[in-house]
Amino acid sequence: MIYRLHDVRLEPEGRVQDLCLRDGRLEECAGALPGVEIEGNGGLLLPGMIDPHVHLRTPGMEAAENWDTGTRGATRGGVTTVLDMPNTRPPTTTRQRLAEKRALAVSARVNWGLHFGATATNLTEIAAAENIASVKAYQGSSTGDLLLDEEEALARLFRAAAAAGVPVTLHAEDEEIIRERAASLPEDADVHLHGWARPPEAAASAIKRALALAAETGATLYFCHVSTAAELDLIRPAKAAGLPISVEATPHHLFLDERDLATLGNYGKVNPPLRSPQDREALWEALLDGTVDTIGTDHAPHPREAKERPYREAPSGMPGLEVALPLLLTAVLDGRLPFSLLAPLTSERAARFFGIETAGWVLADIVSPRALAPEEIQSRCGWSPYTGRVLRGWPQYVWVNGELVLDAGAFTPRVPGREVAFRHNR
């Protein structure tokens, strides 16, 4: 299929030009080729995002999300590939469960891949698991029951993953510190104490342990949702020394901080917590100096009724897929983020690290600002921490595998998503 795009830009201040998408490949239009005509109106054409970190909650938590609603949100947010985490119910920790989850992804509107969950007893499964993005380990407890915090168990995991040629994706928080803080929480604790309950030193302690084990075992690491200056201070010298590590930041740690809890309440409860303004600024600096490699949304929806329980009972996590690109493009257009870093952060580095192809395009409106309205939300959870925030860069057209899935802001009936193939430099 050929799409003839009129009056589009490849940079925010770039010249307006006509280009063609032929079977998903961008090229100059040659002559009078027949094709579908798209009026770009000066919009910005850029690669679709690869989101290495989503929780589509299927199987077992479909009240919060499923493959259809989650990938609708991804489409709206300019995300054309998602990598789904294993902390479902049951968790994706065996080849059988991996096969069962693959069968559930038939309604995906975007491309997808699966992370595999690590436990203390499933190391033999890792070597036999086919086409996985990574092995995910939780050094600190969070949604699900995949905690793996003992030193020797982590070391065995790192060795097994290195032998299999698969990266280890880490939720790095020190469980011992978390338990000590939990025991000291007052009975009437609210979400404003969540950052104290899971402090920066818990994240830094887990990062320090993981870096030492990586140096010892040769494992390749992907640190999820790094959120503090203390973590970054440990990561910078490790990267400079050549350790094979990649670092992710989330939009909520870049665009929200602990001050937002005054309005968000438990809707802002997330692991690791929203941090101080100083930590948020440190994360932006790391984005600019290359310490942070990728943006992952950590899209982790929960139903409203769950988030409105008392603090101790409310689950951690928030949706983020459908505002991913508008948040970042607004930062670009406001001069906060250089446009030259956008594609590396949102697609190129993730593609290289996980060994996958980029397979999508987004045509975004960079002129008309608008707020996310509650009735627009695609996620099954039905809420967003960014409702009412005025953003630019909303996708108007989205292509996946050469097929148009968002047409002038409206969904098409196409469901072209397919499983990506991971190379991992084997």
N, C-alpha and C positions, 0 to 999 in steps of 0.2 A: 504494500500500500504506500502511496506517495501523498504527502501533505505539503502543499505549497504555502509557506508562511510569509505573509506580507507585513512589512514595517515592524521588524523585530530587532532587538539589540542583543549583543553578546556581552556587553558591559553596561552598567547603569548610565554612564556618560558616553557610551559608544554611538557610532553612527547607526542610523536606521537602515535596514537592508532587507532584501528578500532572500529566504533560504528554503531548502527542501529537506524534509525528513522522508527518507526512502527506507522502508522496512526497519525503522528505528535508527538509521544512520544519518547523520547530518552532512549535507553537501550543498554545494551551490546549485541553483536551479539552471538546468541546461535547456534552453529553448522553450517550446510550448508543451512540456510534458503534461499529460493529463494527471489530475490529482484533486484531492479535496482542498478547497481554498479556505485558508484561515486568516482572518484579519487580526494582526498582532497589535495594532494601535500603539506602537512604541513600547510594547512589553519586553520583558527580559527573558531570554531563552537560556536555560541552564540545565545541567544534568540533574536528574532526580536524586533525592537523598537516599543514602543507604543508612538505615537505622540499626546499629548492631545490638540494640538493647530494648526489647519490648516484651511485655507480658500480656498476651492475648487471652489468657485465663481459661483456655480450653485444652483439656477437659477439666470439669469439676467446678469451675467458678463462672459459669456462663451468665449468671445474673449481672456480672460486671462487664463482660466483653465476650465476643466470639470472633471468628475469622472474617465474617462478613462486615460486622460493624467496625471492628478494629481497622480493617484495611480500607474501608470507606473513609475513616478518619485520616488514615495515612495518605490516601489520595488527595484529600482536601489540604493536607499539610505539606504536599510536595515530596512525600516519601514514596519511592518506587520499589524499595527492597526493605524487608524487615527480617530480623533474626530474633526468633522467639526463645525466651528463657524457659528453663525446665521445671520451675517450681509450681507446677499445676497439681491437680488432685485426681489421680495419683501423679507423682513427679515422674519426669522423663529420665529414668535411671536404668532402663533395660532396653535391649534391642526390640523386644515385643512392644513396649510402650512407645518407643520411637516410631515403630511402624503404625501403631494406632493413631498417634498424633498426626503423622503424615496423611493418613486417610481423612482427617478432619479438615485439612487445609484446602479442600477442593473449592471452597467459596472465596478464596483469596483473590482480591482485585490487583494485588501487587506481587512481585516476586518475594520469595520467602526462603528461610533456612532455619535450622533448629540447633540450639545448644543442648548439650547432654549434661545431666546432673551427676555430680560426684558424691559418693557416700564412702564410708570406711570399708564397705564390703563388695563394691562393684567394679574393682579395678580391672578384672579380666574382661568385663563388658566394654571397657574403653577401647582396647585394641581391636575389638571385633565390630564396634559400632561404625556403620558406613555413613559417609558424607555428613559429618557433623561440623558445626561452626567452631565449637570449642567444648571443653569440659568446664562446667561452671561449679565453683566452690564458694560456699558461704562461710567465711571466718567468723562472722557475727550473725546471730539469729535475725530473721526477717520473715516475710510472708512465706509460708510453707515449712517443711521440716528437713531441709537439706544442710543443716549445720555440720561443718567439718572443721573443728578448731584445734584438734590435738596435733602437736608438732610432728609426731611420727606419721600420723595418717596423712597430713599434708605433704610430707616428704615423699611418701609412697605414691601419692597422687601425682606430684610433680615429675617423679621418675617415670611413671607409667605414661603420662601425657607426652613427655619428651621422647620416649621410645616409640610412641605411636605417631609422632610428628604432628600433634594437635596442640593448639594453645590452651592455656588455663585462663579462664575468665574469673576474676575474683571480686566478690563483695568483701571489701577489706575493712572490717571493724573487729576489735578485740573483744571476744565474748566474755572474758573474765572481767574486764573493766565494766562492760555493760551490766553484768549480773551484780557487781558490787554497787553500782549506781542505782540499779533497780531496787535493791534491798534498802536503800536510804531514801527513796522517793516518799514524800509525805502522802498520806491517804487522799488528800484533796488536790493532788498534782493535776496541772492542766498542761496544754500543749506548749506553753511558754517554757516549761522545764524539759522539753524533749531534747533540746540541744545540750543541756547539762547531763541528761540521762545517757546520751550517746555522744560524748565529748570529742573534740579534735584529737586528744591524746589516744582515744580508742582507735581512731582511723590510722593515726601515725604508727602506733604500735603494731597493728596488723600489716601495714605496708612494710615496715622494717623487717618483720619476720619473713614476709613473702620474698623480699629482695634477697635476703640472705639464703633462703632455700633455692631461689632461682639461680644464684651464683654457684651453689653447690651441685645442683642437679642438671643444669642446662635447660630448664623449662622456659618456654616462651610465655610471657604473662600479658594479660590485658586487664588493666585496672579499671573497673567500672566506677562511675560517679565520684571521682576525686573531688573533694569539696573544701579542703582547707590548705592554708599556707604551710602548715606543719608537714602535710603529706608531700607537697610540692618540693619542700626543702630536702626531703629524702630522695625524691625521684630524680631531681636534676642531676646530681652527681652519678647516680646509677646509670642514667641514660648516657651521660658523658663518658662513662667507663665502658660503654658498649653492650650493656645487658639488653637482651632482646625483649623489650617491654613497650607496650602501647598504653596511652593514657586517655581516658574518656572524661568529658565534662557533660553535664546535663543542662538543658535550658533552664530548669527551675533553680539550679544553683548559680546560674549566670544572671538570671533576670528577676529572681526573688531572693529575699534574705529574711532573717528572723523578725525583722520589723513588720513583715507582711502577715505574720501570725495574728496580729491584732484584728485584722479583717477576715482572714481565712479560717481561723480557729483550727479544728481538727482536719479540715480540708487541706491544710498545709502540713499535716503530719506525714513525714516521709523519712525513709532510712537510706543514707545518712541524712540528718536533719538539715533544714534550712539554716545557714550559718550566719556569722556576723557580717556586717558591711565590709569589714577589713578582709575577711576571707573571700568574699565575693570579688573584691578588687584584685586580690592576689590571683584568683582564678582567671580573670580577664587578662592580667599580665602574662600568665602562663599560656593562654590562648595565643597571644601575640608573639611570644618569644619561642614558640614551638614545643614547649614542654607538654602541652595538651595536644594530642594527635587528632582526636575525633570528637564529634558530637553524637551522643546517644540520648534519646529522650527518656529512657527508663519509664516508658509509658506503662503505668501500673494502676489501672482504674479499680475503684471499689464503688459499690452502690451508695447512694446518698444515706440510706438508713443505717448503713454500717459506719460511715464517717461521722454521723451525728450521735453516735453513742458517747458515753463518757470517755475521757482521754485514754485511760488505761485499756479500755475495750476496743477503741476505734483502731482499725487497721492502718498501716502506713502505706502510702503510695498515692500518686495522682496521675491523671491522664496528661498526655503531652503531644501525641502524634499530630493532631490536626492544626496545631499552631507552630510547628517546628520551623518551617521555612519562613513564614511571615515574621516571627520573632527575630530570626537572624538577618533577614533582608532589611528589616527596620533598623537594626543595628548598623548594617552597611550604609543605608541611606542617611542615617543620622551621623555618620562619620566615626562610629565607635569601633567597627570591624572593617579592616581593609577587604575590598571585594576579592583581591587576589588570594585571600585565605579561605574564602567560602567553599569552593569546590574541594580543596584539600581536606578541610574539616568535615564536610558533609558527605563526601563520596569517595574521593581518590584514595585517601589513606586507609579507609576501611576496606575498600576493594583490594588494595595491595596486601594489607595485613591478613585478611581472611581468605585471600586467593580467589576472589569471585569477580565476575564481570559487572560493569555498570550497564543497566538495560532500561533506562527511562529518561524522559525529558519533561521539563516543566516550563510553561510559558506563564510568567507571573506579571500581574499588574503592579507597576512600581509607582504609579501616579496617585491612585485613589485610596486614601486612608479610610479604614472602617474598623469598627469594633466587632469582636466575636459575639454574636447574639445567642442567647440560650437555645432558641428554637433551631439553630443551625447545627448544634453539636451532634456529631455522628456516633461518638462512643456510646455504648449501651449504658454506661454509668450515668449519662445525662448531665454532667457538670464539667466545668473546667476552672482552674484557678485564674485563668486569663480572661474570663467573661467580662466584657466591657472595656478591655484594654484596646486602644486604637492602634492598629498596625497597618503597615504597608507590605506589599509583596505577596498578596494573596494569589495562589495559583488559579488561573482561568482555564488552562488546558494542560492535561497530563497524559503522557504516553507511556505505556508499559509494553515492552517487547514489540514495539512498532504499532501497537493498537491504542486508539484514543479511548481513555477511560473517564476523563473529565472534559466536557465540551462546553465552553463558555460558562463554566461554573456549575454545570449540571452533570450528574452521573449518566454514563451511557450503560447499556445492558451488558457490555463486554466484561468478562471475568478472565483476563489473560494471565493471571499470576501463575508462576510455576516455580518449582524448587530450584534453587541455585546449586551449582556444583563448586565444592571447595577444593582448592588445590593445595593450600598450605605449603607450597614450595617443596612438595615431596618429589 
